[in-house]
């Protein structure tokens, strides 16, 4: 066999490996019910902040402990724990993406992405 | 709708701007067609003349667009949407330049500008390749200028004009019903505070210049296929390819440096889709340049060289599509807004894909191919393997970055890996190890044939590198085998390439360009490795106290609560938040660091950091870190949270003193001297009409390093006592003049201290060891590239004459 053929075979094998890996590592956008069924897996959950319930952040007591209630796109609500300071601009978020896993009744978020409609475009002209 | 005559609008500039855009678009079409015919029929000289004239007009119109847009921003013509949205009155001039690339239109304009500049260089240097190459460049220019047109064709908006009027862009707002609306718009929206950084003034132009240069090797490759000169294009395309690798690489790393200096994610690379989008074409281009070199020296692998060079530019277009179409929406922190032009971007991508694939297929059989099998003990063999590894590395990045695209196309519901960094490292680290090893092995070997001597050299240098790597392994305390492997490979890359520096000592500096570039790459890898493997979060809560009932041992408590004036021990450092100052729109928090020797508790050295935060009305808190650079490590600090609002200042511990002129009062941070008592006060703010008496105590307030003045006043108004307090914010003191004792001529002064207990910051601190190797390696790489480019340009001129 020519060396170039061997190289091509190895190349294809590695490429397939990369495809399988990125598929295997990929998380999915799910809701709290799915996350509760698979407490070991990490999920992306898209939802909105429940503004009627109190969010908790007391930096003096613990600067790394922030909790709030999120309603997922199926309408289910869960308490979310985020072990870092409250993200700035949190209240203005329109949509929130949390990444993490379910721990009993609570969702342990390792990352929070905020989607703020006004972040780059302020579509409102204020007269003075 | 009734025509309203609006007052004060300066429409002439927008009209001129629109005209320039249309002219730029029109001339790029004319130039493309004329260069196309000039390439098809070189004997008809008129086509080339038409094309050149169209290109000159094009150059003029692009310069006009840039000039007019800058004028509109600089003069604050807020009737234009772009100026209103991206700038504001108080913006310093250097950041007005950044306004250009905050918006999508402006960044396309930047790209158009660079491509125009490149066109002007090619016009003078491309020789017989001019017409076909310029035809391709101008085709790309049609695509880019159409992004600025902003007209509706059959209900579909083509492009988005930077000269759109505010009242057109936001037609529904009631304010625009008033003819005098413009006088009501006091200020623009302002520049995103994250972009108010000097690196943001130079990083985007560099990156876009890099993007723009990828058109040149692409255009030469297309021209080579088109004119059936399959090998002649290489000589001219090679220096451009090297320029492209150098500039794009510099741009990418500048972006990393900007992120490190001014973003608070704590690092220079986060595998964010936007970063990946610029990395992918760069990797493919590096592979392409190496395969072009293989062909140049051995005559092998021409078709692979074509494929890689063509793919680079297609990937630049794909990257543009990813970042500008809004498709990354949920997966990127800095997702860009969708201006509804993703369709248009896709059309361009397909046009260029079809052009490249079509030509490749059509000419495939004619491409010269080498039939003989490759020798293993040659440079070209290992260079080729290295290039393939780069391709796989890019392929893996592209796959994961494209997950949102797969979701769109396949209707799946995948999300990027939850732990992105770990996912990429798993793949990219082994690739980096292989590539680093190959840079040394491939370079020590010669093209075509090698004696046992070269293989012996590889063995010797590998052994030397192993010894050094083991020593460094202990010095850096590395335990992970992947890290150790990468350390050895990087050291070998540095040592192996350094062994080839001999020509430098005989004055032939231009010959060592590639060795120098690869040494830089090796140093860069060592820097990346050590700074991330030994990165240390200093601000981990080390009090040992269980502060929260729900405390979880595994939780990463990476942020500390720091009360003003209270020192806190954090690892080997003692930190204290001392004060904050406000400059323009930024609050700077002074954090004093003391490095403590672990054993003796002596202070080794101390320094201040000023992480700042801008409380932006539109974006909330925008934090910029501050970093103390030492040659062996950096201490990086940013503020992650501050009290929401500064409440009314409270003053505590009031104390009264009876003093005469010349007396002093000792305070908690200095002393106060009563200079004189003034009974003839003329204070404009106080209505003297009903005052029976008004006297002022003129005080000199001395703190540790500064002197301030305070003048509390005492008055009698309608037979009641009136006091006017005086506050010295900097000294955190409040003074009241409470009584006068005519008997002994003394007065009573009350001093109260400001209550600072509500003032705190929450911050994170990270120590990055040896991060300077990352920047140093980059600089060495750039020097190497510059030498290599000089060498290729010399080759070019020598062979032409």
Interface residues (C-beta under 8 A of the other chain):
Chain A: X2 X3 X4 X7 X11 X14 X15 X18 X19 X21 X22 X23 X25 X26 X27 X28 X29 X30 X42 X43 X44 X46 X59 X60 X61 X62 X63 X64 X65 X81 X83 X84 X85 X86 X88 X89 X92 X97 X99 X100 X110 X111 X113 X115 X116 X118 X119 X120 X121 X122 X123 X124 X125 X127 X128
Chain B: X85 X166 X170 X173 X175 X181 X184 X185 X186 X189 X192 X329 X330 X333 X336 X337 X373 X374 X376 X381 X385 X388 X392 X395 X396 X399 X400 X403 X413 X414 X415 X416 X417 X418 X419 X423 X426 X427 X541 X547 X548 X550 X551 X552 X555 X556 X557 X558 X559 X560 X561 X618 X619 X620 X621 X622 X623 X640 X641 X760 X762
